[in-house]
Structure formats: C-alpha cells, structure tokens
Amino acid sequence: MKFPIKMKRDRGKIPGFGISLGLSLSYISFLILIPISSLVLYAAKIPLKEYFEIILDERVIAAFKISFFSATTAALINFIFGFIIAWILARHNFFGKKIVDACIDLPFAIPTAVAGISLAQVFSPNGFLGKFLAQFNISLGFSTAGIVIALVFIGLPFVVRTVQPVIEEFDSVVEEAAASLGANYFQIFFKVIFPSVLPALITGTAMAFARGLGEYGSVIFISSNMPYVSEIVPLLIIKKLMQFDYVSASAIGVTMLMIAFIMLLVINFLQNKMSKERS
C-alpha cells in the first residue's frame, strides 16, 4: 500500500516565496537602488578637496540648516497634533467625522504645487489670514515660518494614518484591567496607552520628517526662496542643475541623502528597541 508523500514546507514562507522575493528585489532595485547608486557613483568621481569646498560653502550650509530646522520643527508639530487628531478620529464619533477623515488624505491627493499656491494665498501679506496677522506684525508667508507651515501640511497624513490604526486596535481589556487595579484616566493614558502607541507615533513622525526634508513643490510658493534666509536644499540643487553645475548638485544631493539615511536609521533603531522593550 502506498502512502501519500508529505511535503515539508516552512510555515513562515508562502508558496512562491522565491519568485515573490526576486520580483520584489528587482522592483526595488530598478526604482530605488539603481538611481541612487548612479548618483553616488557620479559623486564618487568628485575629488575630495572639491567635494568639501562645495559642501562647506556658506550658502550650502545655510540651506542645510534651514531645511533640517524646518523639517524638524514641522515633524515635532505633527508629532503632537497628529496624535491628537488620530486619537479623536479613533476614539470619538462626531458630526462631520467622515469629512474630517477624508480631509486628512488631501495632501496625498493634490499636487504639492497646488498646496503651495493655496497656502500662499492664505498666509501671504495679501491673503485673508495674512492681512489679519499683519495687524499684529506677524508674517508667516514668504518666510521660514511659511516653509514650516508647508511641511506641516504635507507631513500630517503620515502621522495620523500611522497612529490611527494602532489606537483603533488597542485592546480595551488592558484599560479595564488597569482601571480595576485603581489607575485613574491619566495613569492609564500615560502608562498603558501612550507607550504602546509611541513606536507607531515615532514611525509616522520619522516619515513626515523625511518627506519634509525632500519637499520642494509646496515650499517654493510660500517661501521667499532667498539665499541664507529661506532657501532650502532641494531648491538649491535645482538652481545648480539649471546652471548646469552637475558636480555641485550631485555633491549636495549625496550629502543630503547620507544625512537623511543616517537619521532614519537611528530613528528606526530606537523604534525597534522600544518595541522589544514593550514586548
């Protein structure tokens, strides 16, 4: 009597894993790795002395400071208000909730140039909000503050959409158990809920920061784009390319790529460490 042969299969792998992995790596290579590698290889041909002369130029350093300051400030603002919005959407029902929920995704749907033009119309000195703020000697449009506003606008969905599902899936039994042990609402929130949501919140903030660091379209319309004042790195790279200075553009681009990669690597390391400590 013949018995059917039992095929051993790794439970951690789905059928066709090898093909799927090969397609995934090929897709990532063509879209991400090859373009980035070509930029790095082109910049590697630049003599080291010339590279540092480009990067240490006062205008380039000023652009890096403005870009990182604006992206960091916008990410911190989204860290706070993105969490609040995600909490409201996940835990409360109110009139117009679906409209508010849909508006969160608008920065994903509209071109960044449209976002920049819209923000400029609102916060410029001639805009309806800009005129009101001008009475108090406050100017948000065509300044570094305008850059931060644009980056907050395009970065908010990353935080909300990363944190909201985590809050919705949080087990209420844990809250009830903490309450039964005598914990009040604030203790439950800060010692039970928030630490569980924090890794997702850091991830969303990191993505908002990375998105803001490379943002160009929405910023140029609400910023004055003045060197040393409100000129961001992506804009400086575009100017170098328009002047056919490919060497400087490549050097600046690779430097920004390395800094952003290192910062995201550190943030992901901290996030994984926090997740392991919670588990």
C-alpha positions as CSV (number, residue, x, y, z in Angstrom):
1,M,0.0,0.0,0.0
2,K,1.4,3.4,-1.0
3,F,1.1,6.3,1.3
4,P,1.0,9.9,0.0
5,I,4.3,11.7,0.4
6,K,4.1,14.6,2.8
7,M,5.8,17.7,1.5
8,K,7.7,19.7,4.1
9,R,7.1,23.4,3.9
10,D,8.3,26.2,6.0
11,R,5.3,27.7,7.7
12,G,7.0,31.1,7.6
13,K,7.0,31.1,3.8
14,I,4.1,31.3,1.5
15,P,4.1,29.3,-1.8
16,G,6.1,31.1,-4.5
17,F,8.2,32.9,-1.9
18,G,11.4,32.7,-4.1
19,I,9.6,34.2,-7.1
20,S,7.9,36.9,-5.0
21,L,11.2,37.8,-3.3
22,G,13.0,38.0,-6.7
23,L,10.3,40.3,-8.1
24,S,10.3,42.5,-5.0
25,L,14.1,42.9,-5.1
26,S,14.1,43.6,-8.8
27,Y,11.3,46.2,-8.4
28,I,13.1,47.9,-5.6
29,S,16.4,47.8,-7.5
30,F,15.0,49.4,-10.7
31,L,13.1,52.1,-8.8
32,I,15.3,52.9,-5.9
33,L,18.7,51.3,-5.7
34,I,19.9,51.8,-9.3
35,P,19.0,55.6,-9.4
36,I,20.5,56.2,-6.0
37,S,23.6,54.1,-6.9
38,S,24.1,56.1,-10.1
39,L,24.1,59.3,-8.1
40,V,26.5,58.0,-5.6
41,L,28.9,56.7,-8.2
42,Y,28.8,60.0,-10.1
43,A,29.5,61.9,-6.9
44,A,32.3,59.5,-6.0
45,K,34.3,60.8,-9.0
46,I,34.5,64.3,-7.5
47,P,37.9,65.0,-5.9
48,L,37.7,65.0,-2.1
49,K,39.0,68.6,-1.9
50,E,36.5,69.9,-4.4
51,Y,33.7,68.0,-2.6
52,F,34.4,69.6,0.7
53,E,34.7,73.0,-0.9
54,I,31.2,72.6,-2.3
55,I,29.6,71.3,0.9
56,L,31.4,73.8,3.2
57,D,30.2,76.8,1.2
58,E,28.3,79.2,3.3
59,R,25.3,79.2,1.1
60,V,25.1,75.4,1.1
61,I,25.5,75.2,4.9
62,A,22.8,77.8,5.3
63,A,20.4,75.8,3.1
64,F,21.1,72.7,5.1
65,K,20.4,74.5,8.4
66,I,17.1,75.9,7.0
67,S,16.0,72.5,5.6
68,F,16.7,70.5,8.7
69,F,15.4,73.1,11.1
70,S,12.1,73.4,9.1
71,A,11.7,69.7,8.7
72,T,12.4,69.0,12.4
73,T,10.0,71.8,13.6
74,A,7.2,70.6,11.3
75,A,7.8,66.9,12.4
76,L,7.5,67.9,16.1
77,I,4.3,69.9,15.4
78,N,2.8,66.9,13.6
79,F,4.0,64.6,16.4
80,I,1.7,66.5,18.8
81,F,-1.2,67.5,16.7
82,G,-1.1,64.3,14.5
83,F,-1.5,62.2,17.7
84,I,-4.4,64.4,18.9
85,I,-6.2,64.1,15.6
86,A,-5.6,60.4,15.3
87,W,-6.9,59.9,18.9
88,I,-10.1,61.9,18.1
89,L,-10.8,60.0,14.9
90,A,-10.2,56.6,16.5
91,R,-11.9,57.1,19.8
92,H,-14.8,59.5,19.2
93,N,-17.8,59.9,16.9
94,F,-19.0,63.3,16.0
95,F,-20.9,65.1,13.2
96,G,-18.7,65.5,10.1
97,K,-16.2,62.9,11.2
98,K,-16.1,61.3,7.7
99,I,-15.4,64.7,6.1
100,V,-12.5,65.4,8.6
101,D,-11.2,61.9,8.0
102,A,-11.2,62.4,4.2
103,C,-9.5,65.8,4.5
104,I,-6.5,64.2,6.2
105,D,-5.7,62.5,2.9
106,L,-5.9,65.6,0.8
107,P,-2.1,66.3,0.9
108,F,-1.7,62.9,-0.6
109,A,-4.2,63.5,-3.4
110,I,-3.4,67.1,-4.6
111,P,-0.1,68.2,-6.3
112,T,2.3,69.8,-3.9
113,A,2.4,72.9,-6.1
114,V,-1.4,73.3,-5.6
115,A,-0.8,73.0,-1.9
116,G,1.9,75.7,-2.0
117,I,-0.2,78.1,-4.1
118,S,-3.2,77.6,-1.7
119,L,-1.1,78.2,1.4
120,A,0.5,81.3,-0.2
121,Q,-3.0,82.7,-1.0
122,V,-3.9,82.3,2.7
123,F,-0.7,83.4,4.5
124,S,0.8,85.9,2.1
125,P,0.6,89.6,3.1
126,N,-2.4,90.0,0.8
127,G,-4.1,86.8,1.9
128,F,-7.1,87.0,4.2
129,L,-5.3,85.4,7.1
130,G,-2.0,87.2,6.2
131,K,-3.8,90.6,6.4
132,F,-5.2,89.8,9.8
133,L,-1.8,88.7,11.2
134,A,-0.1,91.7,9.7
135,Q,-2.1,93.9,12.1
136,F,0.0,92.2,14.9
137,N,3.3,92.4,13.0
138,I,3.2,88.7,12.3
139,S,4.3,87.5,8.9
140,L,4.0,83.8,8.1
141,G,4.1,83.9,4.3
142,F,7.3,84.2,2.3
143,S,9.5,83.4,5.3
144,T,11.0,80.4,7.2
145,A,7.6,80.1,9.0
146,G,6.0,79.6,5.7
147,I,8.3,76.7,5.0
148,V,7.3,75.1,8.3
149,I,3.6,75.6,7.5
150,A,4.0,73.9,4.1
151,L,5.9,70.9,5.7
152,V,3.3,70.6,8.4
153,F,0.6,70.4,5.7
154,I,2.2,67.7,3.7
155,G,3.5,65.7,6.7
156,L,0.4,65.5,8.8
157,P,-1.2,62.5,7.0
158,F,1.9,60.4,7.6
159,V,1.5,60.7,11.4
160,V,-2.3,60.4,11.5
161,R,-2.5,57.4,9.2
162,T,0.3,55.6,11.0
163,V,-1.1,56.1,14.5
164,Q,-4.8,55.9,14.0
165,P,-5.0,52.1,13.2
166,V,-2.8,51.4,16.3
167,I,-5.2,53.3,18.6
168,E,-8.3,51.6,17.0
169,E,-6.8,48.2,17.5
170,F,-5.7,48.8,21.1
171,D,-7.3,46.2,23.4
172,S,-9.8,47.9,25.7
173,V,-9.4,44.9,28.1
174,V,-5.9,46.3,29.1
175,E,-7.5,49.6,30.0
176,E,-10.2,47.9,32.0
177,A,-7.6,45.8,33.8
178,A,-5.6,49.0,34.7
179,A,-8.8,50.7,36.0
180,S,-9.7,47.7,38.1
181,L,-6.2,48.0,39.8
182,G,-7.0,51.6,40.8
183,A,-5.4,53.6,38.0
184,N,-7.1,56.8,37.0
185,Y,-7.6,58.0,33.5
186,F,-4.3,59.9,33.2
187,Q,-2.3,57.0,34.6
188,I,-4.0,54.6,32.1
189,F,-3.2,57.0,29.2
190,F,0.4,57.8,30.1
191,K,1.5,54.4,31.4
192,V,-0.6,52.0,29.4
193,I,-1.9,53.5,26.1
194,F,0.7,56.1,25.1
195,P,3.8,53.7,25.5
196,S,2.0,51.2,23.2
197,V,1.3,53.9,20.6
198,L,4.7,55.6,20.8
199,P,6.6,53.3,18.3
200,A,3.9,54.0,15.7
201,L,4.0,57.7,16.5
202,I,7.8,57.8,16.1
203,T,7.5,56.0,12.8
204,G,4.9,58.4,11.4
205,T,6.9,61.4,12.6
206,A,10.1,60.0,11.0
207,M,8.2,59.6,7.7
208,A,6.9,63.2,8.0
209,F,10.4,64.4,8.7
210,A,11.8,62.5,5.7
211,R,9.1,63.8,3.5
212,G,9.6,67.4,4.6
213,L,13.3,67.2,4.1
214,G,12.9,66.5,0.4
215,E,9.9,68.7,-0.2
216,Y,10.1,71.2,-3.0
217,G,6.8,71.9,-4.8
218,S,4.8,73.3,-1.9
219,V,7.7,75.2,-0.3
220,I,8.8,77.4,-3.2
221,F,5.4,79.1,-3.5
222,I,5.1,80.1,0.2
223,S,8.8,80.9,0.8
224,S,10.7,83.9,-0.4
225,N,13.5,81.5,-1.6
226,M,16.2,83.9,-0.6
227,P,19.7,82.6,-0.1
228,Y,20.8,82.4,3.5
229,V,17.3,83.2,4.6
230,S,14.7,80.8,3.2
231,E,16.5,78.8,0.6
232,I,16.1,75.0,1.1
233,V,18.4,72.3,-0.1
234,P,16.1,70.9,-2.8
235,L,15.7,74.4,-4.3
236,L,19.5,74.9,-4.2
237,I,20.0,71.6,-6.1
238,I,17.5,72.7,-8.7
239,K,19.3,76.0,-9.1
240,K,22.6,74.2,-9.6
241,L,21.1,72.0,-12.2
242,M,19.7,75.0,-14.1
243,Q,23.2,76.4,-14.1
244,F,24.5,73.1,-15.5
245,D,26.6,72.7,-12.4
246,Y,26.0,68.9,-12.1
247,V,29.1,68.4,-9.9
248,S,27.8,70.7,-7.2
249,A,24.2,69.4,-7.5
250,S,25.5,65.8,-7.1
251,A,27.7,66.6,-4.1
252,I,24.9,68.4,-2.3
253,G,22.4,65.6,-3.2
254,V,24.6,62.8,-1.9
255,T,25.3,64.7,1.3
256,M,21.6,65.2,2.0
257,L,21.0,61.5,1.1
258,M,23.6,60.3,3.6
259,I,22.4,62.6,6.4
260,A,18.8,61.6,5.9
261,F,19.6,57.9,5.7
262,I,21.6,58.0,8.9
263,M,18.9,59.9,10.8
264,L,16.2,57.5,9.6
265,L,18.4,54.5,10.5
266,V,18.9,55.9,14.1
267,I,15.1,56.5,14.4
268,N,14.2,53.0,13.2
269,F,16.8,51.5,15.6
270,L,15.2,53.4,18.5
271,Q,11.8,52.4,17.4
272,N,12.7,48.7,17.3
273,K,14.4,48.9,20.7
274,M,11.3,50.4,22.2
275,S,9.1,47.8,20.6
276,K,11.3,45.0,22.0
277,E,11.2,46.6,25.5
278,R,7.4,46.7,25.4
279,S,7.0,43.1,24.2
